[in-house]
Amino acid sequence: MKLGVNIDHVATLREARYRGREHGEPDPVSAAQICEAAGAHGITIHLREDRRHMQDRDVWAIRKIVRTRLNLEMANSPEIVEIALKVKPEIVCLVPERRQEVTTEGGLDVAGNEHALAETRKRMNDAGIEVSLFIAPDAAQVEAAARTGSQFIELHTGLFAEYFADEETRAAELARLVARAKQAHTLGLRVNAGHGLNYANLPTLHRVPHLEELNIGHSIVSRAVTTGLAAAVKEMLGLMAGYRG
């Protein structure tokens, strides 16, 4: 199981003081380099339509220095699609985007937007870019994701993480993730997961089969405040090491 480190919140911290400027700290580019040096298998960034954290200049600069795998999270909007086709990350993850949310909440309604998502998937694949769809662990959404021709789904682990302290709800959400991972694998989809994962709940996620990559951001950046970024990445990798799929 691989680790993709989402460094959006490094940019969030920078923008809190340096919004609208061409410089500032901390630097997401340096953060990406530190994460890779610490063993991360990939770097994840989200270029939002409102540019609340990552800026266009960040995307281009990070594209130039990433030596592992760049995952660009993005809305299926014309402007961002065109940017992605020029940047050429190894993979894009299509996500829903709402201006009022602090971070991405909820999964894509693939079943309700199947044609549009399939068109974008084709454009990305034609440019040599793999496509992942960020979805709730719902059977109908998994089926629709397979019909779009996407290579991956990323299972939304938000409810699992939010209700982790509630044993009954945690068990129910874990069962949903297990079932949908098995379903996706049967349909030929590769499976990633992310949202709300942290140092406490990650070991339990080992029960979900067929996971290839976890995308984790806030928890690692938060831990880095006290331990340093390299140590935070290495600690998370240690928790992932026993996964058998």
KEGUKOL-339118 format. One line per 5 residues: number of its first residue (from 1); their letters; for each residue x, y, z of C-alpha. Coordinates in Angstrom, 2 decimals, always signed. Layout:
// KEGUKOL-339118
NUM	A	X:Y:Z ~ ...
//
This chain:
// KEGUKOL-339118
1	MKLGV	+0.00:+0.00:+0.00 ~ +1.41:+3.35:-1.09 ~ +1.23:+6.75:+0.56 ~ +0.30:+9.88:-1.36 ~ +0.89:+12.93:+0.82
6	NIDHV	-1.56:+15.77:+0.26 ~ +0.31:+19.03:+0.86 ~ -2.63:+21.40:+0.33 ~ -2.59:+22.56:+3.93 ~ +1.01:+23.67:+3.66
11	ATLRE	-0.34:+26.16:+1.13 ~ -3.31:+26.90:+3.44 ~ -0.88:+28.03:+6.13 ~ +1.05:+30.16:+3.66 ~ -2.09:+31.81:+2.30
16	ARYRG	-3.20:+32.76:+5.83 ~ -0.50:+35.45:+5.82 ~ +0.71:+35.83:+2.22 ~ -2.55:+35.70:+0.26 ~ -2.17:+37.47:-3.08
21	REHGE	+1.61:+37.63:-2.97 ~ +4.09:+35.82:-5.18 ~ +6.11:+34.55:-2.23 ~ +5.56:+33.33:+1.30 ~ +6.12:+30.52:+3.75
26	PDPVS	+5.83:+27.63:+4.21 ~ +6.65:+26.59:+0.65 ~ +4.61:+23.69:-0.82 ~ +7.43:+22.90:-3.26 ~ +9.89:+22.33:-0.41
31	AAQIC	+7.24:+20.29:+1.40 ~ +6.85:+18.02:-1.62 ~ +10.59:+17.45:-1.75 ~ +10.75:+16.62:+1.96 ~ +7.86:+14.16:+1.67
36	EAAGA	+9.47:+12.35:-1.26 ~ +12.84:+12.19:+0.53 ~ +11.08:+10.71:+3.57 ~ +9.65:+7.88:+1.46 ~ +6.26:+9.10:+0.22
41	HGITI	+5.21:+7.29:-2.95 ~ +3.46:+10.33:-4.40 ~ +2.39:+13.93:-3.90 ~ -1.25:+15.02:-3.99 ~ -2.38:+18.60:-4.59
46	HLRED	-5.82:+20.11:-5.20 ~ -6.13:+23.10:-7.49 ~ -9.47:+24.52:-6.44 ~ -11.51:+26.84:-8.62 ~ -11.33:+29.54:-5.92
51	RRHMQ	-7.55:+29.01:-5.43 ~ -8.00:+29.00:-1.66 ~ -4.69:+27.23:-1.07 ~ -2.71:+25.92:-4.04 ~ -2.03:+28.52:-6.72
56	DRDVW	-1.34:+27.90:-10.40 ~ +2.35:+28.70:-9.89 ~ +2.50:+26.00:-7.18 ~ +1.10:+23.37:-9.52 ~ +3.67:+24.10:-12.22
61	AIRKI	+6.57:+24.28:-9.76 ~ +5.57:+21.03:-8.04 ~ +5.14:+19.31:-11.41 ~ +8.76:+20.16:-12.22 ~ +10.26:+18.70:-9.03
66	VRTRL	+8.12:+15.65:-8.25 ~ +10.05:+12.47:-8.98 ~ +7.50:+9.93:-7.74 ~ +3.89:+10.43:-8.83 ~ +1.83:+13.62:-8.98
71	NLEMA	-1.89:+13.30:-8.24 ~ -3.90:+16.40:-9.12 ~ -7.26:+16.59:-7.37 ~ -9.70:+18.70:-9.34 ~ -13.29:+19.54:-10.11
76	NSPEI	-14.63:+18.52:-13.49 ~ -14.73:+22.14:-14.66 ~ -13.56:+23.37:-18.08 ~ -10.86:+25.70:-16.73 ~ -9.27:+23.11:-14.45
81	VEIAL	-9.52:+20.36:-17.05 ~ -7.54:+22.48:-19.51 ~ -4.88:+23.21:-16.87 ~ -4.56:+19.50:-16.04 ~ -4.08:+18.60:-19.70
86	KVKPE	-1.18:+21.05:-19.87 ~ +0.40:+20.13:-16.51 ~ +0.16:+16.39:-17.23 ~ +0.20:+14.85:-13.75 ~ +0.48:+11.08:-13.66
91	IVCLV	-3.09:+10.88:-12.37 ~ -6.03:+13.18:-11.71 ~ -8.66:+12.55:-9.06 ~ -12.00:+14.12:-9.91 ~ -13.75:+15.42:-6.82
96	PERRQ	-16.88:+17.45:-6.03 ~ -16.20:+21.04:-5.07 ~ -18.33:+23.37:-2.97 ~ -17.22:+26.92:-2.21 ~ -18.56:+26.87:+1.36
101	EVTTE	-16.73:+23.72:+2.49 ~ -13.40:+23.85:+4.33 ~ -12.20:+20.65:+2.70 ~ -13.78:+18.25:+0.20 ~ -16.90:+16.74:+1.76
106	GGLDV	-18.84:+13.91:+0.16 ~ -18.14:+11.95:-2.98 ~ -18.89:+12.57:-6.63 ~ -22.34:+11.79:-7.97 ~ -20.94:+9.67:-10.76
111	AGNEH	-24.28:+8.04:-11.52 ~ -25.84:+11.46:-12.13 ~ -22.95:+12.84:-14.18 ~ -21.73:+9.74:-15.94 ~ -21.54:+11.18:-19.47
116	ALAET	-19.59:+14.30:-18.50 ~ -17.16:+12.33:-16.36 ~ -16.65:+9.76:-19.10 ~ -15.80:+12.54:-21.57 ~ -13.19:+14.02:-19.22
121	RKRMN	-11.82:+10.55:-18.49 ~ -11.28:+9.98:-22.19 ~ -9.54:+13.33:-22.67 ~ -7.22:+12.60:-19.76 ~ -6.45:+9.07:-20.89
126	DAGIE	-5.77:+10.27:-24.42 ~ -3.16:+12.62:-22.90 ~ -1.54:+9.76:-20.96 ~ -3.10:+10.70:-17.61 ~ -4.82:+8.12:-15.42
131	VSLFI	-8.17:+8.99:-13.83 ~ -9.57:+8.34:-10.37 ~ -13.05:+9.21:-9.13 ~ -13.56:+10.20:-5.49 ~ -16.76:+8.44:-4.39
136	APDAA	-18.67:+7.41:-1.30 ~ -18.66:+3.65:-0.62 ~ -21.95:+3.19:-2.47 ~ -22.67:+0.29:-4.82 ~ -24.39:+2.39:-7.50
141	QVEAA	-21.51:+4.88:-7.59 ~ -18.96:+2.10:-7.95 ~ -20.91:+0.62:-10.87 ~ -21.17:+4.03:-12.54 ~ -17.44:+4.65:-12.01
146	ARTGS	-16.66:+1.42:-13.85 ~ -18.89:+2.46:-16.75 ~ -16.95:+5.73:-17.18 ~ -13.83:+3.74:-18.00 ~ -11.84:+5.28:-15.15
151	QFIEL	-8.80:+3.40:-13.93 ~ -9.27:+4.06:-10.21 ~ -11.78:+4.98:-7.58 ~ -10.82:+6.66:-4.33 ~ -13.14:+5.53:-1.56
156	HTGLF	-14.26:+8.38:+0.67 ~ -13.34:+7.34:+4.23 ~ -14.85:+10.45:+5.86 ~ -17.68:+8.76:+7.77 ~ -15.39:+5.95:+8.89
161	AEYFA	-13.00:+8.57:+10.27 ~ -15.63:+10.90:+11.73 ~ -17.40:+8.17:+13.69 ~ -14.33:+6.11:+14.48 ~ -14.90:+6.43:+18.25
166	DEETR	-18.41:+4.94:+17.92 ~ -17.82:+1.20:+17.72 ~ -21.12:+0.35:+16.05 ~ -20.92:+3.05:+13.39 ~ -17.25:+2.36:+12.79
171	AAELA	-18.00:-1.31:+12.15 ~ -20.81:-0.45:+9.74 ~ -18.67:+2.02:+7.78 ~ -15.78:-0.41:+7.68 ~ -18.10:-3.09:+6.29
176	RLVAR	-19.23:-0.67:+3.56 ~ -15.63:+0.07:+2.60 ~ -14.79:-3.64:+2.49 ~ -17.80:-4.44:+0.30 ~ -17.19:-1.60:-2.13
181	AKQAH	-13.48:-2.37:-2.44 ~ -14.35:-5.96:-3.34 ~ -17.00:-4.79:-5.80 ~ -14.62:-2.35:-7.47 ~ -11.91:-4.98:-7.77
186	TLGLR	-14.38:-7.38:-9.39 ~ -15.34:-4.66:-11.90 ~ -11.71:-4.06:-12.84 ~ -11.27:-0.81:-10.93 ~ -8.17:-0.15:-8.88
191	VNAGH	-8.85:+1.14:-5.39 ~ -7.42:+4.04:-3.41 ~ -8.83:+5.62:-0.25 ~ -8.69:+8.88:+1.63 ~ -10.30:+11.60:+3.75
196	GLNYA	-9.95:+11.95:+7.50 ~ -7.37:+9.20:+7.83 ~ -4.94:+9.68:+10.71 ~ -2.47:+7.92:+12.97 ~ -5.22:+6.50:+15.19
201	NLPTL	-7.68:+5.11:+12.63 ~ -5.36:+3.96:+9.87 ~ -4.46:+0.55:+11.36 ~ -8.15:-0.45:+11.33 ~ -8.33:+0.34:+7.61
206	HRVPH	-5.98:-2.58:+6.99 ~ -9.10:-4.76:+6.99 ~ -10.18:-3.24:+3.66 ~ -8.86:-5.34:+0.76 ~ -7.35:-4.28:-2.57
211	LEELN	-6.15:-0.84:-1.45 ~ -3.30:+0.48:-3.56 ~ -2.79:+3.98:-2.19 ~ -3.94:+6.18:+0.67 ~ -4.04:+9.93:+0.19
216	IGHSI	-3.47:+11.65:+3.53 ~ -2.88:+15.32:+4.15 ~ -4.24:+17.16:+7.18 ~ -3.13:+14.59:+9.73 ~ +0.45:+14.52:+8.42
221	VSRAV	+0.72:+18.31:+8.17 ~ -0.72:+18.64:+11.68 ~ +1.74:+16.10:+13.11 ~ +4.56:+17.91:+11.32 ~ +3.99:+21.00:+13.46
226	TTGLA	+5.46:+19.13:+16.43 ~ +7.62:+16.42:+14.87 ~ +8.74:+17.86:+11.53 ~ +7.40:+16.82:+8.14 ~ +9.89:+14.05:+7.40
231	AAVKE	+9.23:+12.36:+10.75 ~ +5.46:+12.64:+10.28 ~ +5.66:+10.97:+6.85 ~ +7.89:+8.17:+8.14 ~ +5.56:+7.50:+11.07
236	MLGLM	+2.59:+7.16:+8.74 ~ +4.52:+4.85:+6.44 ~ +5.32:+2.70:+9.45 ~ +1.64:+2.31:+10.24 ~ +0.98:+1.25:+6.64
241	AGYRG	+3.81:-1.26:+6.43 ~ +1.88:-4.31:+7.59 ~ -0.89:-4.10:+5.01 ~ -1.42:-7.33:+3.08 ~ -4.29:-6.32:+0.81
//
